[in-house]
Amino acid sequence: MEETILQIINDYYEDMEPGQIKLSSRFYEDLDISSMEFFSLVTEIEQEFGIRVSDRDLQKISTVGDVVRMVAEKTGK
């Protein structure tokens, strides 16, 4: 699951090497993602894992690790 999430995120950052994106990477501060890109990314993750991310969930996400934990909670993995 973690690898899949990292791959999805890496697809948004073609100029970065796969190892550069870490669980501690912050979307807005470290990865400089726009709000539009962030919502697109979350939508792709929802589709990949068959989950629904609420507005409340979105407010809790600031790092790549936050996404991994949220998906794990929602999928029971």
C-alpha positions as CSV (number, residue, x, y, z in Angstrom):
1,M,0.0,0.0,0.0
2,E,2.7,2.5,1.0
3,E,4.6,1.8,-2.3
4,T,1.4,2.3,-4.3
5,I,0.8,5.7,-2.6
6,L,4.4,6.8,-3.1
7,Q,4.1,5.8,-6.8
8,I,0.9,7.8,-7.3
9,I,2.6,10.8,-5.6
10,N,5.8,10.3,-7.7
11,D,3.7,10.4,-10.9
12,Y,2.9,14.1,-10.0
13,Y,6.6,14.9,-9.6
14,E,8.3,13.6,-12.7
15,D,11.4,15.7,-12.1
16,M,12.0,14.1,-8.6
17,E,13.7,10.7,-8.1
18,P,11.5,8.2,-6.4
19,G,13.5,8.2,-3.2
20,Q,13.2,11.9,-2.7
21,I,9.6,11.7,-1.6
22,K,9.5,10.5,2.0
23,L,6.7,9.8,4.5
24,S,7.7,13.0,6.3
25,S,7.5,15.1,3.1
26,R,4.9,17.9,3.6
27,F,2.7,18.4,0.6
28,Y,2.5,22.2,0.6
29,E,5.9,23.1,2.2
30,D,8.2,20.4,0.9
31,L,6.6,19.3,-2.3
32,D,5.1,22.6,-3.3
33,I,1.8,21.0,-4.4
34,S,-1.0,23.3,-5.4
35,S,-4.5,22.9,-3.9
36,M,-5.8,21.6,-7.3
37,E,-3.0,19.1,-7.6
38,F,-3.6,17.9,-4.0
39,F,-7.3,17.3,-4.6
40,S,-6.5,15.5,-7.9
41,L,-4.0,13.4,-6.0
42,V,-6.5,12.5,-3.3
43,T,-9.1,11.6,-5.9
44,E,-6.7,9.2,-7.5
45,I,-5.9,7.6,-4.1
46,E,-9.6,7.3,-3.4
47,Q,-10.1,5.5,-6.7
48,E,-7.1,3.3,-6.3
49,F,-8.1,2.0,-2.9
50,G,-11.9,2.3,-3.1
51,I,-12.2,4.7,-0.2
52,R,-13.9,8.0,0.4
53,V,-11.9,10.9,1.9
54,S,-14.1,13.4,3.7
55,D,-13.4,17.1,4.1
56,R,-12.6,16.4,7.7
57,D,-10.0,13.8,6.7
58,L,-8.4,16.3,4.3
59,Q,-7.9,18.8,7.1
60,K,-5.8,16.1,8.9
61,I,-3.4,15.5,6.0
62,S,-0.2,17.5,5.8
63,T,2.4,14.8,5.0
64,V,2.7,11.8,2.8
65,G,2.7,9.7,6.0
66,D,-0.6,11.1,6.9
67,V,-2.1,9.8,3.6
68,V,-0.6,6.3,4.2
69,R,-2.0,6.2,7.8
70,M,-5.4,7.4,6.6
71,V,-5.6,4.8,3.8
72,A,-4.5,2.1,6.2
73,E,-7.3,3.1,8.6
74,K,-9.9,3.2,5.9
75,T,-8.9,-0.1,4.3
76,G,-8.2,-1.9,7.6
77,K,-4.6,-2.7,6.5
